[in-house]
Amino acid sequence: MKAAIIGTTGYGGGELIRILNNHPSFTIHSVHTTRDEKPVSAEYPHLTGIFDKVLTSIDPDKIVEEADIVFLATPSKVSGELVERFINQDIKVIDLSGDLRLKDSETYRKWYKYEAVSNSILGEAVYGLSEWNREQIANADILANPGCYPTAALLGLAPVLAEKVIDPKSIIIDAKSGISGAGRSPSLGTLYAELNENFKIYKVNEHQHIPEIEQQLSLWNGNEVKITFSTHLIPVTRGIMTTMYVNLKEEWDTLRLLDLYEETYSRHPFVRVRKEGIFPAVKEVKGSNYCDIGLHADIRTGRLTIVSVIDNLMKGAAGQAVQNANIMFGLEETAGLEMMPLYP
């Protein structure tokens, strides 16, 4: 199958090239940009002699004619405008931005500060949390790839919320991300001198991923769920750690909860559940599509602590996008994604 990628000058687009260039079934047919046309290797010198396709301008009609799937690795608002050019065409679309994730257009306006795409497009877009929405993904033509923080948080919370083990009103998510999650455009907050040997909170109670997490939790819960969600930047390049605190409805010990998680994710190759007393670190998933989860039930307080880690550019973006593309085309879910984590 032929893939087109729009937005390859960002980190997410760069990761799509890395994955798809070695994929057994997809080939990268074309790469596109809203900027100047030039070889991809001029933007990413590490690809010299490996991937020398030229970035070209965006021609939706030509992309539809020549490709089977298009990945939109463009910023919010840009993706939404492009999606409208591909709707009802003979091509599958995976959007890595936040433009299709929220089903309520007013909520999107509030949190993203842009006009939403039409309700018909929002209604058609499938939310691509691979492990929990496989049947819909398999039949999707337009897919909203989940955000990085929501992927880590939702995979960590889903088993206990689905099993009605926790009080959904008690959810606190303490999340930390490497600086690549802020994108490739330069800003004061991501300068080396600002972030090195530093650790800072940002967008307190205002992060745009809050409604995305709440939307999915509410769907699973059957009633509205509100969360406390804090985000921090840490001086590493890749990785997200979400540490979640929830109240248990009744006394469950750690081993019983681990059994629940292991059973829930036993058929999902990219979620690894750690043994009792062992917790994951971000470096242990770096460069891979894995989500690693550890947990501990505190009988003294009646609270459960869940730790979920991912590589924000892989399972939190490009890796999950390719995982979803595999499902959409009936391929092995792991195709092109079986690389081991990079360590150290």
Contacts in CASP RR format, 6 or more apart in sequence:
PFRMAT RR
TARGET T0000
AUTHOR 0000-0000-0000
METHOD contacts of the structure
MODEL  1
MKAAIIGTTGYGGGELIRILNNHPSFTIHSVHTTRDEKPVSAEYPHLTGI
FDKVLTSIDPDKIVEEADIVFLATPSKVSGELVERFINQDIKVIDLSGDL
RLKDSETYRKWYKYEAVSNSILGEAVYGLSEWNREQIANADILANPGCYP
TAALLGLAPVLAEKVIDPKSIIIDAKSGISGAGRSPSLGTLYAELNENFK
IYKVNEHQHIPEIEQQLSLWNGNEVKITFSTHLIPVTRGIMTTMYVNLKE
EWDTLRLLDLYEETYSRHPFVRVRKEGIFPAVKEVKGSNYCDIGLHADIR
TGRLTIVSVIDNLMKGAAGQAVQNANIMFGLEETAGLEMMPLYP
1 25 0 8 1.000
1 26 0 8 1.000
1 27 0 8 1.000
1 68 0 8 1.000
1 69 0 8 1.000
1 329 0 8 1.000
2 26 0 8 1.000
2 27 0 8 1.000
2 29 0 8 1.000
2 66 0 8 1.000
2 67 0 8 1.000
2 68 0 8 1.000
2 69 0 8 1.000
3 20 0 8 1.000
3 26 0 8 1.000
3 27 0 8 1.000
3 28 0 8 1.000
3 29 0 8 1.000
3 67 0 8 1.000
3 68 0 8 1.000
3 69 0 8 1.000
3 70 0 8 1.000
3 71 0 8 1.000
3 325 0 8 1.000
4 28 0 8 1.000
4 29 0 8 1.000
4 30 0 8 1.000
4 31 0 8 1.000
4 32 0 8 1.000
4 63 0 8 1.000
4 66 0 8 1.000
4 67 0 8 1.000
4 69 0 8 1.000
4 70 0 8 1.000
4 71 0 8 1.000
5 13 0 8 1.000
5 16 0 8 1.000
5 17 0 8 1.000
5 20 0 8 1.000
5 28 0 8 1.000
5 30 0 8 1.000
5 31 0 8 1.000
5 32 0 8 1.000
5 70 0 8 1.000
5 71 0 8 1.000
5 73 0 8 1.000
6 31 0 8 1.000
6 32 0 8 1.000
6 33 0 8 1.000
6 58 0 8 1.000
6 63 0 8 1.000
6 70 0 8 1.000
6 71 0 8 1.000
6 72 0 8 1.000
6 73 0 8 1.000
6 74 0 8 1.000
6 82 0 8 1.000
7 13 0 8 1.000
7 31 0 8 1.000
7 32 0 8 1.000
7 33 0 8 1.000
7 34 0 8 1.000
7 72 0 8 1.000
7 73 0 8 1.000
7 74 0 8 1.000
8 14 0 8 1.000
8 16 0 8 1.000
8 17 0 8 1.000
8 31 0 8 1.000
8 32 0 8 1.000
8 33 0 8 1.000
8 40 0 8 1.000
8 43 0 8 1.000
8 55 0 8 1.000
8 73 0 8 1.000
9 33 0 8 1.000
9 35 0 8 1.000
9 43 0 8 1.000
9 55 0 8 1.000
9 184 0 8 1.000
10 73 0 8 1.000
10 183 0 8 1.000
10 184 0 8 1.000
11 180 0 8 1.000
11 181 0 8 1.000
11 183 0 8 1.000
11 184 0 8 1.000
11 313 0 8 1.000
11 317 0 8 1.000
12 73 0 8 1.000
12 96 0 8 1.000
12 313 0 8 1.000
12 317 0 8 1.000
12 318 0 8 1.000
13 71 0 8 1.000
13 73 0 8 1.000
13 96 0 8 1.000
13 318 0 8 1.000
14 44 0 8 1.000
14 73 0 8 1.000
14 318 0 8 1.000
15 313 0 8 1.000
15 314 0 8 1.000
15 317 0 8 1.000
15 318 0 8 1.000
15 319 0 8 1.000
16 71 0 8 1.000
16 73 0 8 1.000
16 318 0 8 1.000
16 321 0 8 1.000
16 322 0 8 1.000
17 28 0 8 1.000
17 31 0 8 1.000
17 40 0 8 1.000
17 44 0 8 1.000
17 47 0 8 1.000
17 51 0 8 1.000
18 318 0 8 1.000
19 318 0 8 1.000
19 319 0 8 1.000
19 322 0 8 1.000
19 336 0 8 1.000
19 337 0 8 1.000
20 26 0 8 1.000
20 27 0 8 1.000
20 28 0 8 1.000
20 322 0 8 1.000
21 28 0 8 1.000
21 50 0 8 1.000
21 51 0 8 1.000
22 336 0 8 1.000
23 322 0 8 1.000
23 335 0 8 1.000
23 336 0 8 1.000
24 335 0 8 1.000
24 336 0 8 1.000
25 326 0 8 1.000
25 329 0 8 1.000
25 331 0 8 1.000
25 335 0 8 1.000
26 69 0 8 1.000
26 322 0 8 1.000
26 325 0 8 1.000
28 51 0 8 1.000
28 53 0 8 1.000
29 66 0 8 1.000
29 67 0 8 1.000
30 53 0 8 1.000
30 56 0 8 1.000
30 63 0 8 1.000
30 66 0 8 1.000
30 67 0 8 1.000
31 40 0 8 1.000
31 53 0 8 1.000
31 54 0 8 1.000
31 55 0 8 1.000
31 56 0 8 1.000
32 55 0 8 1.000
32 56 0 8 1.000
32 57 0 8 1.000
32 58 0 8 1.000
32 63 0 8 1.000
33 55 0 8 1.000
33 56 0 8 1.000
33 57 0 8 1.000
33 58 0 8 1.000
34 57 0 8 1.000
34 58 0 8 1.000
34 74 0 8 1.000
34 78 0 8 1.000
35 55 0 8 1.000
36 55 0 8 1.000
37 54 0 8 1.000
37 55 0 8 1.000
37 56 0 8 1.000
37 57 0 8 1.000
38 54 0 8 1.000
38 55 0 8 1.000
39 52 0 8 1.000
39 53 0 8 1.000
39 54 0 8 1.000
39 55 0 8 1.000
40 47 0 8 1.000
40 51 0 8 1.000
40 52 0 8 1.000
40 53 0 8 1.000
40 54 0 8 1.000
40 55 0 8 1.000
41 47 0 8 1.000
41 48 0 8 1.000
41 49 0 8 1.000
41 50 0 8 1.000
41 51 0 8 1.000
41 52 0 8 1.000
43 55 0 8 1.000
58 82 0 8 1.000
60 82 0 8 1.000
60 85 0 8 1.000
60 86 0 8 1.000
63 70 0 8 1.000
63 86 0 8 1.000
63 91 0 8 1.000
64 86 0 8 1.000
64 89 0 8 1.000
64 90 0 8 1.000
64 91 0 8 1.000
67 91 0 8 1.000
68 91 0 8 1.000
68 92 0 8 1.000
68 329 0 8 1.000
69 91 0 8 1.000
69 92 0 8 1.000
69 93 0 8 1.000
69 94 0 8 1.000
69 325 0 8 1.000
69 328 0 8 1.000
69 329 0 8 1.000
70 86 0 8 1.000
70 91 0 8 1.000
70 92 0 8 1.000
70 93 0 8 1.000
70 94 0 8 1.000
71 94 0 8 1.000
71 96 0 8 1.000
71 321 0 8 1.000
71 325 0 8 1.000
72 79 0 8 1.000
72 80 0 8 1.000
72 82 0 8 1.000
72 83 0 8 1.000
72 93 0 8 1.000
72 94 0 8 1.000
72 95 0 8 1.000
72 96 0 8 1.000
72 97 0 8 1.000
73 96 0 8 1.000
73 97 0 8 1.000
73 317 0 8 1.000
73 318 0 8 1.000
74 82 0 8 1.000
74 96 0 8 1.000
74 97 0 8 1.000
75 97 0 8 1.000
76 97 0 8 1.000
76 98 0 8 1.000
76 99 0 8 1.000
76 112 0 8 1.000
76 114 0 8 1.000
77 99 0 8 1.000
77 112 0 8 1.000
77 114 0 8 1.000
78 97 0 8 1.000
79 95 0 8 1.000
79 96 0 8 1.000
79 97 0 8 1.000
79 98 0 8 1.000
79 99 0 8 1.000
79 100 0 8 1.000
80 95 0 8 1.000
80 97 0 8 1.000
80 99 0 8 1.000
80 100 0 8 1.000
80 117 0 8 1.000
83 93 0 8 1.000
83 95 0 8 1.000
83 99 0 8 1.000
83 100 0 8 1.000
83 117 0 8 1.000
83 121 0 8 1.000
83 142 0 8 1.000
84 117 0 8 1.000
84 118 0 8 1.000
84 121 0 8 1.000
86 93 0 8 1.000
86 142 0 8 1.000
87 93 0 8 1.000
87 121 0 8 1.000
87 124 0 8 1.000
87 142 0 8 1.000
92 140 0 8 1.000
92 141 0 8 1.000
92 142 0 8 1.000
92 143 0 8 1.000
92 325 0 8 1.000
92 328 0 8 1.000
92 329 0 8 1.000
93 141 0 8 1.000
93 142 0 8 1.000
93 143 0 8 1.000
94 143 0 8 1.000
94 145 0 8 1.000
94 321 0 8 1.000
94 324 0 8 1.000
94 325 0 8 1.000
94 328 0 8 1.000
95 125 0 8 1.000
95 142 0 8 1.000
95 143 0 8 1.000
95 144 0 8 1.000
95 145 0 8 1.000
96 145 0 8 1.000
96 317 0 8 1.000
96 318 0 8 1.000
96 321 0 8 1.000
98 112 0 8 1.000
98 144 0 8 1.000
98 147 0 8 1.000
98 208 0 8 1.000
98 212 0 8 1.000
99 108 0 8 1.000
99 112 0 8 1.000
99 114 0 8 1.000
99 116 0 8 1.000
99 117 0 8 1.000
99 144 0 8 1.000
100 117 0 8 1.000
100 121 0 8 1.000
100 122 0 8 1.000
100 125 0 8 1.000
100 142 0 8 1.000
100 143 0 8 1.000
100 144 0 8 1.000
101 125 0 8 1.000
101 127 0 8 1.000
101 144 0 8 1.000
101 146 0 8 1.000
101 147 0 8 1.000
101 212 0 8 1.000
101 215 0 8 1.000
102 108 0 8 1.000
102 111 0 8 1.000
102 116 0 8 1.000
102 122 0 8 1.000
102 211 0 8 1.000
102 212 0 8 1.000
102 215 0 8 1.000
103 122 0 8 1.000
103 123 0 8 1.000
103 215 0 8 1.000
105 116 0 8 1.000
105 117 0 8 1.000
105 119 0 8 1.000
105 122 0 8 1.000
106 116 0 8 1.000
107 211 0 8 1.000
107 215 0 8 1.000
108 114 0 8 1.000
108 116 0 8 1.000
109 115 0 8 1.000
109 116 0 8 1.000
110 211 0 8 1.000
111 208 0 8 1.000
111 210 0 8 1.000
111 211 0 8 1.000
112 208 0 8 1.000
116 122 0 8 1.000
121 142 0 8 1.000
124 141 0 8 1.000
124 142 0 8 1.000
125 140 0 8 1.000
125 142 0 8 1.000
125 143 0 8 1.000
125 144 0 8 1.000
126 133 0 8 1.000
126 136 0 8 1.000
126 137 0 8 1.000
126 139 0 8 1.000
126 140 0 8 1.000
126 142 0 8 1.000
126 143 0 8 1.000
126 144 0 8 1.000
127 133 0 8 1.000
127 136 0 8 1.000
127 143 0 8 1.000
127 144 0 8 1.000
127 146 0 8 1.000
127 216 0 8 1.000
128 136 0 8 1.000
128 137 0 8 1.000
128 140 0 8 1.000
128 143 0 8 1.000
128 144 0 8 1.000
128 145 0 8 1.000
128 146 0 8 1.000
128 320 0 8 1.000
128 324 0 8 1.000
129 146 0 8 1.000
129 150 0 8 1.000
129 151 0 8 1.000
129 154 0 8 1.000
129 155 0 8 1.000
129 216 0 8 1.000
130 137 0 8 1.000
130 268 0 8 1.000
130 270 0 8 1.000
130 320 0 8 1.000
130 323 0 8 1.000
130 324 0 8 1.000
130 327 0 8 1.000
130 333 0 8 1.000
131 155 0 8 1.000
131 158 0 8 1.000
131 265 0 8 1.000
131 268 0 8 1.000
131 270 0 8 1.000
131 271 0 8 1.000
132 154 0 8 1.000
132 158 0 8 1.000
134 327 0 8 1.000
137 143 0 8 1.000
137 324 0 8 1.000
137 327 0 8 1.000
137 328 0 8 1.000
138 327 0 8 1.000
138 328 0 8 1.000
138 330 0 8 1.000
140 328 0 8 1.000
143 324 0 8 1.000
143 328 0 8 1.000
145 317 0 8 1.000
145 320 0 8 1.000
145 321 0 8 1.000
145 324 0 8 1.000
146 154 0 8 1.000
146 212 0 8 1.000
146 316 0 8 1.000
146 320 0 8 1.000
147 209 0 8 1.000
147 212 0 8 1.000
147 316 0 8 1.000
147 317 0 8 1.000
148 177 0 8 1.000
148 181 0 8 1.000
148 209 0 8 1.000
148 240 0 8 1.000
148 310 0 8 1.000
148 312 0 8 1.000
148 316 0 8 1.000
148 317 0 8 1.000
149 175 0 8 1.000
149 177 0 8 1.000
149 207 0 8 1.000
149 209 0 8 1.000
149 213 0 8 1.000
149 229 0 8 1.000
149 231 0 8 1.000
149 240 0 8 1.000
149 242 0 8 1.000
150 209 0 8 1.000
150 212 0 8 1.000
150 213 0 8 1.000
150 216 0 8 1.000
151 291 0 8 1.000
151 310 0 8 1.000
151 315 0 8 1.000
151 316 0 8 1.000
151 320 0 8 1.000
152 175 0 8 1.000
152 240 0 8 1.000
152 241 0 8 1.000
152 242 0 8 1.000
152 291 0 8 1.000
152 308 0 8 1.000
152 309 0 8 1.000
152 310 0 8 1.000
152 315 0 8 1.000
152 316 0 8 1.000
153 173 0 8 1.000
153 175 0 8 1.000
153 213 0 8 1.000
153 229 0 8 1.000
153 242 0 8 1.000
153 244 0 8 1.000
153 308 0 8 1.000
154 213 0 8 1.000
154 216 0 8 1.000
154 217 0 8 1.000
155 271 0 8 1.000
155 291 0 8 1.000
155 293 0 8 1.000
155 308 0 8 1.000
155 310 0 8 1.000
156 242 0 8 1.000
156 244 0 8 1.000
156 291 0 8 1.000
156 293 0 8 1.000
156 306 0 8 1.000
156 308 0 8 1.000
157 166 0 8 1.000
157 171 0 8 1.000
157 217 0 8 1.000
157 244 0 8 1.000
157 246 0 8 1.000
157 306 0 8 1.000
158 220 0 8 1.000
158 264 0 8 1.000
159 260 0 8 1.000
159 261 0 8 1.000
159 264 0 8 1.000
159 265 0 8 1.000
160 166 0 8 1.000
160 246 0 8 1.000
160 257 0 8 1.000
160 260 0 8 1.000
160 304 0 8 1.000
160 306 0 8 1.000
161 168 0 8 1.000
161 217 0 8 1.000
161 220 0 8 1.000
161 221 0 8 1.000
162 220 0 8 1.000
162 264 0 8 1.000
163 260 0 8 1.000
164 249 0 8 1.000
165 248 0 8 1.000
165 249 0 8 1.000
165 250 0 8 1.000
165 252 0 8 1.000
165 257 0 8 1.000
165 260 0 8 1.000
165 304 0 8 1.000
166 246 0 8 1.000
166 247 0 8 1.000
166 248 0 8 1.000
166 249 0 8 1.000
166 304 0 8 1.000
167 246 0 8 1.000
167 247 0 8 1.000
167 248 0 8 1.000
167 249 0 8 1.000
168 217 0 8 1.000
168 221 0 8 1.000
168 223 0 8 1.000
168 225 0 8 1.000
169 225 0 8 1.000
169 226 0 8 1.000
170 245 0 8 1.000
170 246 0 8 1.000
170 247 0 8 1.000
170 303 0 8 1.000
171 217 0 8 1.000
171 225 0 8 1.000
171 227 0 8 1.000
171 228 0 8 1.000
171 244 0 8 1.000
171 245 0 8 1.000
171 246 0 8 1.000
172 227 0 8 1.000
172 228 0 8 1.000
172 244 0 8 1.000
172 245 0 8 1.000
172 246 0 8 1.000
173 213 0 8 1.000
173 227 0 8 1.000
173 228 0 8 1.000
173 229 0 8 1.000
173 230 0 8 1.000
173 242 0 8 1.000
173 243 0 8 1.000
173 244 0 8 1.000
174 230 0 8 1.000
174 232 0 8 1.000
174 242 0 8 1.000
174 243 0 8 1.000
174 244 0 8 1.000
174 245 0 8 1.000
175 229 0 8 1.000
175 230 0 8 1.000
175 231 0 8 1.000
175 232 0 8 1.000
175 240 0 8 1.000
175 241 0 8 1.000
175 242 0 8 1.000
175 243 0 8 1.000
176 231 0 8 1.000
176 232 0 8 1.000
176 233 0 8 1.000
176 234 0 8 1.000
176 240 0 8 1.000
176 241 0 8 1.000
176 242 0 8 1.000
177 231 0 8 1.000
177 232 0 8 1.000
177 233 0 8 1.000
177 234 0 8 1.000
177 239 0 8 1.000
177 240 0 8 1.000
177 312 0 8 1.000
178 233 0 8 1.000
178 234 0 8 1.000
178 235 0 8 1.000
178 236 0 8 1.000
178 237 0 8 1.000
178 238 0 8 1.000
178 239 0 8 1.000
178 240 0 8 1.000
178 282 0 8 1.000
178 312 0 8 1.000
179 190 0 8 1.000
179 195 0 8 1.000
179 233 0 8 1.000
179 235 0 8 1.000
179 236 0 8 1.000
179 237 0 8 1.000
180 237 0 8 1.000
180 238 0 8 1.000
180 239 0 8 1.000
180 312 0 8 1.000
180 313 0 8 1.000
181 312 0 8 1.000
181 313 0 8 1.000
182 189 0 8 1.000
182 190 0 8 1.000
182 233 0 8 1.000
183 190 0 8 1.000
188 194 0 8 1.000
189 195 0 8 1.000
189 233 0 8 1.000
190 233 0 8 1.000
195 233 0 8 1.000
195 235 0 8 1.000
196 235 0 8 1.000
197 235 0 8 1.000
198 233 0 8 1.000
198 235 0 8 1.000
199 232 0 8 1.000
199 233 0 8 1.000
199 234 0 8 1.000
199 235 0 8 1.000
200 232 0 8 1.000
200 233 0 8 1.000
201 230 0 8 1.000
201 231 0 8 1.000
201 232 0 8 1.000
202 231 0 8 1.000
202 232 0 8 1.000
202 233 0 8 1.000
203 231 0 8 1.000
204 230 0 8 1.000
205 228 0 8 1.000
205 229 0 8 1.000
205 230 0 8 1.000
207 229 0 8 1.000
207 231 0 8 1.000
209 229 0 8 1.000
209 231 0 8 1.000
210 227 0 8 1.000
210 229 0 8 1.000
213 227 0 8 1.000
213 229 0 8 1.000
214 224 0 8 1.000
214 225 0 8 1.000
214 226 0 8 1.000
214 227 0 8 1.000
217 225 0 8 1.000
217 227 0 8 1.000
218 224 0 8 1.000
218 225 0 8 1.000
236 282 0 8 1.000
238 282 0 8 1.000
238 286 0 8 1.000
238 287 0 8 1.000
238 311 0 8 1.000
238 312 0 8 1.000
238 313 0 8 1.000
239 282 0 8 1.000
239 285 0 8 1.000
239 286 0 8 1.000
239 309 0 8 1.000
239 310 0 8 1.000
239 311 0 8 1.000
239 312 0 8 1.000
240 282 0 8 1.000
240 309 0 8 1.000
240 310 0 8 1.000
240 311 0 8 1.000
240 312 0 8 1.000
240 316 0 8 1.000
241 281 0 8 1.000
241 282 0 8 1.000
241 307 0 8 1.000
241 308 0 8 1.000
241 309 0 8 1.000
242 306 0 8 1.000
242 307 0 8 1.000
242 308 0 8 1.000
242 309 0 8 1.000
243 305 0 8 1.000
243 306 0 8 1.000
243 307 0 8 1.000
244 305 0 8 1.000
244 306 0 8 1.000
244 307 0 8 1.000
244 308 0 8 1.000
245 303 0 8 1.000
245 304 0 8 1.000
245 305 0 8 1.000
246 303 0 8 1.000
246 304 0 8 1.000
246 306 0 8 1.000
247 302 0 8 1.000
247 303 0 8 1.000
247 304 0 8 1.000
248 297 0 8 1.000
248 302 0 8 1.000
248 303 0 8 1.000
248 304 0 8 1.000
251 299 0 8 1.000
251 302 0 8 1.000
252 297 0 8 1.000
252 304 0 8 1.000
253 297 0 8 1.000
253 299 0 8 1.000
254 276 0 8 1.000
254 277 0 8 1.000
254 295 0 8 1.000
254 296 0 8 1.000
254 297 0 8 1.000
255 276 0 8 1.000
257 295 0 8 1.000
257 297 0 8 1.000
257 304 0 8 1.000
258 273 0 8 1.000
258 275 0 8 1.000
258 276 0 8 1.000
258 294 0 8 1.000
258 295 0 8 1.000
261 273 0 8 1.000
261 293 0 8 1.000
261 294 0 8 1.000
261 295 0 8 1.000
262 273 0 8 1.000
265 271 0 8 1.000
265 272 0 8 1.000
265 273 0 8 1.000
265 293 0 8 1.000
269 333 0 8 1.000
269 334 0 8 1.000
270 289 0 8 1.000
270 290 0 8 1.000
270 291 0 8 1.000
270 315 0 8 1.000
270 323 0 8 1.000
270 333 0 8 1.000
270 334 0 8 1.000
270 337 0 8 1.000
271 290 0 8 1.000
271 291 0 8 1.000
271 292 0 8 1.000
271 293 0 8 1.000
272 280 0 8 1.000
272 290 0 8 1.000
272 291 0 8 1.000
272 292 0 8 1.000
272 293 0 8 1.000
273 292 0 8 1.000
273 293 0 8 1.000
273 294 0 8 1.000
274 280 0 8 1.000
274 292 0 8 1.000
274 293 0 8 1.000
274 294 0 8 1.000
276 296 0 8 1.000
277 296 0 8 1.000
278 294 0 8 1.000
279 294 0 8 1.000
279 296 0 8 1.000
279 307 0 8 1.000
280 292 0 8 1.000
280 293 0 8 1.000
280 294 0 8 1.000
280 307 0 8 1.000
280 308 0 8 1.000
280 309 0 8 1.000
281 309 0 8 1.000
282 309 0 8 1.000
282 311 0 8 1.000
283 341 0 8 1.000
283 343 0 8 1.000
283 344 0 8 1.000
284 292 0 8 1.000
284 309 0 8 1.000
284 341 0 8 1.000
284 343 0 8 1.000
285 291 0 8 1.000
285 292 0 8 1.000
285 309 0 8 1.000
285 310 0 8 1.000
285 311 0 8 1.000
285 314 0 8 1.000
285 315 0 8 1.000
285 341 0 8 1.000
286 311 0 8 1.000
286 341 0 8 1.000
286 342 0 8 1.000
286 343 0 8 1.000
287 311 0 8 1.000
287 313 0 8 1.000
287 314 0 8 1.000
287 339 0 8 1.000
287 341 0 8 1.000
287 342 0 8 1.000
288 311 0 8 1.000
288 314 0 8 1.000
288 315 0 8 1.000
288 339 0 8 1.000
288 340 0 8 1.000
288 341 0 8 1.000
288 342 0 8 1.000
289 311 0 8 1.000
289 314 0 8 1.000
289 315 0 8 1.000
289 319 0 8 1.000
289 320 0 8 1.000
289 322 0 8 1.000
289 323 0 8 1.000
289 337 0 8 1.000
289 339 0 8 1.000
290 310 0 8 1.000
290 311 0 8 1.000
290 315 0 8 1.000
290 341 0 8 1.000
291 308 0 8 1.000
291 309 0 8 1.000
291 310 0 8 1.000
291 315 0 8 1.000
292 308 0 8 1.000
292 309 0 8 1.000
292 310 0 8 1.000
293 306 0 8 1.000
293 307 0 8 1.000
293 308 0 8 1.000
293 309 0 8 1.000
294 306 0 8 1.000
294 307 0 8 1.000
294 308 0 8 1.000
295 304 0 8 1.000
295 305 0 8 1.000
295 306 0 8 1.000
295 307 0 8 1.000
296 304 0 8 1.000
296 305 0 8 1.000
297 303 0 8 1.000
297 304 0 8 1.000
297 305 0 8 1.000
298 304 0 8 1.000
298 305 0 8 1.000
310 316 0 8 1.000
311 341 0 8 1.000
313 319 0 8 1.000
314 320 0 8 1.000
319 337 0 8 1.000
322 336 0 8 1.000
322 337 0 8 1.000
323 333 0 8 1.000
323 334 0 8 1.000
323 337 0 8 1.000
325 331 0 8 1.000
326 332 0 8 1.000
326 333 0 8 1.000
326 334 0 8 1.000
326 335 0 8 1.000
326 336 0 8 1.000
326 337 0 8 1.000
327 333 0 8 1.000
END
